[in-house]
Amino acid sequence: MFKLKKNATFLHDVPIQWPVDGGFEEVQLKVRFRVLDADSLRLHDDLSSEAGQNAYLRAIIVGFPAVIDDDGRPVQDDEALFEQIVGLTFVRAALLRAYGAAMSGARAKN
């Protein structure tokens, strides 16, 4: 049975291609996303600018619940962490792709 949930969120592991010497290392970023309806999504029609992408990412992302630092200690999930993560262009692109795939029902391909 279909259940219409208010303020629905979902947790996904987003594959990130982290640049390393000579290539990339794939790491998983656990992201809690917010389900937005079509009207809310239409408010974010300018994804061509950094400001537009930031506004969209703020609307769709609830948080990053499982980030650790270089020493393996948990990092507080707050505004500073959000800014650090979305400030990395390769992470930003992966977040946008992952949300689009999740909302359209597409499965990630290897």
N, C-alpha and C positions, 0 to 999 in steps of 0.2 A: 504494500500500500504506500502511495506517495504521501509523504508528510511535509507540509509547508512549514519550514522553520524560520523563525524570526532571527535576524542577526546571525545567520549561519556563517560558520568558518570551517576551514579544513586545513589539515597539516600535510604538507608534501615535502619530500626530499627532492631538492632541485639540484641537478648535476651541474657543477661549475667546472669549466676548463681553466684551471689555474696555470698561468704561464710560468714555466720553469726553463732552465738552460736547455736548449735544444728541442723544446716542444711544450707539452702541457701535461699536467697531472689532474686527473678527474677527482674532485672532492664533492661531497654531498653537503648542501646547505639546507637545514631543516627550516621551513618557512610556514608560518601560520597565515593563510590568506583569508580574506573576507569575500563572501559571495555578494556580488553586486548585481542588481537587476539591470535590464537594458537601458532604462531611463538614466540611472546613475552612471552607467558606462558611457553614455552619449555625452555627458558633461566633460569627458576627458578625450576629446577628439584631436587634440594637438600633441601627438607623440613625437613630432619632428624636432622639438626643442627640449633642452635639458629641463627647463622649468615645467613644461607640459608633462614630461616623463616623471619628474619628481612628484608632481601633484597626483598623477595616476598611481604611482607606487605607494604614496601615502594613503590613498583611498583603498587600495587592494590588500595592503600588507598590515597585518595585526602585529606581527613581531617575528623575531628570530630566537627561538627558545633554547637552542643548543649550540651556541658558539663558544669556542674556547680560545685562550690566548696561546702564545708560543710555549708557555710552561704547562699547558694542559689544564689550566684553571678556567672555570666558567666565567664568561663575560656577561655583565649585567645587560639585560635586554631593555635598552632605553633609547632616547633620541640620539645620543652620541653614537651608539652602535648602528642605528639606522643610517645616519649620515656617512659613517665609515663604509658600510657595506654598499649602499647605493652610489657612493662616490667612485667605486671601481667599475669602469665601463663594461668590462667583461662579465661582471656579476649582474649589473643592471640589465644587460641584454638577455641573460639567462632567466632572470626573474620575469621579464616581460613575456618571453616565449613560454615559460612554464605556466603562467597564469592563463594565457591565451589557449594553450593546449588543454588545461584543466577545465576551463569554462566551455570549450567546444567539444569536450569528450574525446579529444584525440589522444592517442597513446604515443609516448616518446619512442623513437626508433634509435637503434644503435648505429 
